[in-house]
């Protein structure tokens, strides 16, 4: 069982759900939304955007505890790009929950498996697993500017603070 949010582009909204099953025959996951709607989604498809919120190995009779899922920050600040979203400051990390990887869609049979990296975004508790090409060194991109950049500027300031913290520890 894995707690997720699925993005519906048509509604421009994230909807909370549980991933409760996987069907290997077509690579789809059973997604049970909090409002009662159920569907089978191919989560490995780029058109399906989702974010993992937590997982549970306790079984369906126990509540999903988001605190069971944590990440280990690696101290490497980067820029990360997910889909149509802008480049965003993030830190490389590793999952620290055994059931986490079970919740991710497996690679397509015979398909090429790209090298992936896990990041946790600054200014948000959201994390992502991205192709390595969507993650670049923090120093490789300039400070964001322009109209509508308020959120990314706040995240940029948090990334700068984290870099100073890491420099002190070194």
N, C-alpha and C positions, 0 to 999 in steps of 0.2 A: 504494500500500500504506500502510495506516495502522494503527498499534498502538493498541488500545482495551481497555477493560474494560467488560463488559456486566453490569448488575445484574439478578439473577434474584430477584424479590421473594419467590417461594415458598421459595427457599433462604436468603434474606437474605444473599447472597454476591455479590461481584464476580468475574467470570470473565474471564481474559485471552484475547484473540483478535486476529486480524488481519482488517481489512476489505480484501478483495481485489478486489471487483468491484461495479459498480453497474448495476442493471437499470432503465432509464428507463421502460419500459412500465408498471411498477407502483410505481416509486419505492423499491425495496428494495435493500439492500446485502447482498452475500455476506459472511457472518461465519464465519471459520474459527477455532474455539476451539483452544486449546493441547492439549486432550485428544482432538482429532480430530473432534469434533462439528462439523457444518457446517449453517448455516441462512441463509435470506434474511430480513432484518429491515427493517422500515420505520423507520429511525432517526429520522425526523422526527416520529414519533408520540409523544405525551407519555407513553404507557405504556411505552415503551422508554427506559430510562435508560442512558446510557453516558458514558464520559469518554475523551477522546483522550489517549494517552500519547506518541505520536510518529509520525512519518511518514518515508517514504523514497522518493526519486525514483530510487533506484539499480536498481530492478528486483528480481524475485523471487529471483534468484540471489545476492543480497547480504543480509546480516543487517540487520534494522531497527535503526537507531541512534537511541535516544531523545534523544541530545544534539543531533540535527539540528533538533529543535523547541525553540524558545525563545520567550519573550515579552518585550516591552518594557513595563515598568511605567510608568504615567503619573503617579504621585504623587497619585492621587485615591483616598482611602480611603472605602469604602462598606460598606453592609450588603447582602448578596445572598441571595436565597431561591431554592432549586432544588427543585421538587416538594414532597414531604412533609417535606423536611429543614428544620430550624429556620433562622431568619435567621442568617447567619454573616458575620463581618468579612472583607472582601476588598479588593483594590485593582484598579482598572480597568487594563487592559493591552491591548496589540495583539499579534497573532501576528507572529513574525519568521521565518516559514518559508514559502516560496512554495507548497509542496504542501499546507499546512495546510487552506486553504479548500476544496481539491479533495476532502478527506476528509469534509466536512460534507454532510449531505443537502440537496439543493436545495429551494426552496419548492415547494409543491404548485402545479400548473398552475391558474391562475385564482384562487389563494388570495391572501389579503391577507398581505403581508410585514410583520411587525412589526419595529420598530426594535430592534436587539439590541446588547448590550454584552458584551464579554469581561472576565471577572474571574479573578484568581488568589486562592485562599483563603489566609488566614493560618493557620499551624499545619499546613499540608498543601501538597504540591506540585501539588495538583489545581486545574485551572481549568475554567471553564464558559463557555458562551455563552448568555446569558439574555435574555428580553424585557426591554426597558428598564423596564417596570413592576415587575420583580422585583429592581431595583437602586435603593437609596435612599441619600441622603447619610448619612455615619456619624453626624453630630450629631443626626439625626432619631430615633434609637432609643436607649433607655436601656441602661445596663450590664446584661448578663444576670445573673439571680439564680435561685436555686432548686436543688432536688435534680437531679442529673444534668447540671449545667451546667459540669462541670469542663473538658471539652474546649473548649467555646465561651469559657469564661473565659480559658483559656490563649491562644486565638486573639485574644481581645479585648485582652489584655496586649500581644501582638505588634503589633496594630494601633495601640495607643497609643504604643508604642515607635517605630513607623514614622512616626506623626504628629509626634513630637518630632524625629526625624531630618530630616523634610521641613521643619519649621519652622526648624531650624538652617541649612539650605541656602538658605532664602529671604532 
